[in-house]
Amino acid sequence: MAKDKTAYVCENCGQESPKWIGKCPACGQWNTFKEIKIAADTARQTATHAAAQAGRILRSNRPLKLSDISSKDDPRIDMNDAELNRVLGGGLVPGSIILLGGEPGIGKSTLSLQTMLHLSDKRILYVSGEESAHQLKMRAERLMPDSTQDNFLILCENSLEHIFEHIKEVQPELVVIDSIQTIATEDVESSAGSIAQVRECASSLLRFAKTSGVPVILIGHITKEGTLAGPKILEHIVDTVIQFEGDQHHVYRILRSIKNRFGSTSELGIYEMQQTGLRQVTNPSELLLTDEHEGLSGIAISCAIEGVRPFLVETQALVSSAAYGTPQRSATGFDQRRLNMLLAVLEKRVGFKLMQKDVFLNIAGGLRVTDLAMDLSIIAAVLSSNVDTPIEAGWCMAGEVGLSGEVRPVNRIEQRIAEAEKLGFQHIIIPRYNLHGFDRRKFSIEIHPVRKVEEALRTLFG
């Protein structure tokens, strides 16, 4: 029997060291190295044996000429979910391993269970280490009351060895592990969820997926810092990392791809949380805009892009006199440091004194938007609230604001204009530089190009 070895692994970035170090040389964090035991490599034999016993074709590892390798993609598995298919790059690739992360209660298990219930033509093994079979049955009846799927099998198990035994017996076409932090192997002497356990279990499931061609979906926990729990190597070994984001106090959820070996990481999926599960949002602009703000100050409409999807979002701002000595700056759904920068530009370059005023900013719908084209609408909403003058209906805008007060160009300007025109807007403010390269005559919406922030505000408020 091989002797177990000991190593030290950084909890933050996964850096390994043969001895304990106070400061990690890779990420610079202090006191993050933890001791783990590296067991003899019996998990490789377990995973390969499970794949062989399941009747799968084991893929050979002999060297191949580049000219002999086929460039054709394997036929992807349709997940019967347009949003999930888009984020995955067109569907689930056979033999791939997917990591789905998100905060507690955000809807990770609901999304995975709901998707699996719609795959009636696949034999699925859903392994749950957190919930009982009765709890999953109740949730399945709520998500799909008329479901009579016989190919959907549920296993409540925490032992990796027992999971491979059931995989050998069931021979599934798709495996879901909920969650990877609750699974433990007997080869590692530590509790489930530790660095060594997560690392060893994920490696064994990766070997099984690659040798058998059966795709595996892992559900992972999120730490309080917002990163995936466990060693950083967990994100390195999987093929795709997708994160389920949102606010529990709002109904919208965003499925975002962080890493994807089989597609683009710029795709985005949007869902609406309902009593009967998650509903796909095909046109988020209509849900993020309300018609009740007409005549109200402090509201501006921006045409933002998340991933490759344009949508119009409502920016709300409130400016009031500071009740205390120090003015407050608060932003929900937007970077607060960038808000402070935009307020400094508004005060220095435009001449509006906001030093002794509280400024509150909110992106409607509970979304968190990172598009720099939101800058122009934020400045417009802040100024509208400051002078208590509403922006006329039918106006939207897109543009990045620089430190000297110039309106910088943004990408995908034609998509933004087309989305605004489709939703019935009559006017759009864009950077002047974006006029080059497209024919503005094909749009019926009136385009107002501006070069500086003063021009944009003069166009809006006269």
Secondary structure, 3 states (H helix, E strand, C coil): CCCCEEEEEECCCCCEECCCCCECCCCCCECCEEEEEECCCCHHHHHHHHHHHCCCCCCCCCCCCHHHCCCCCCCCECCCCHHHHHHHCCCECCCCEEEEEECCCCCHHHHHHHHHHCCCCCCEEEEECCCCHHHHHHHHHHHCCCCCCCCEEEEECCEHHHHHHHHHHHCCCEEEEECHHHCECCCCCCCCCCHHHHHHHHHHHHHHHHHHCCCEEEEECECCCCCECCCCHHHHHCCEEEEEEECCCCCEEEEEEEEECCCCCCCEEEEEEECCEEEECCCHHHHHCCCCCCCCCCEEEEEEEECCEEEEEEEEEEEEECCCCCCCEEEECCCHHHHHHHHHHHHHHHCCCCCCEEEEEEEHHHCCCCCHHHHHHHHHHHHHHHHCCCCCCCEEECCEECCCCEEECCCCHHHHHHHHHHCCCCEEEEEHHHHCCCCHHHCCCEEEEECEHHHHHHHHHC
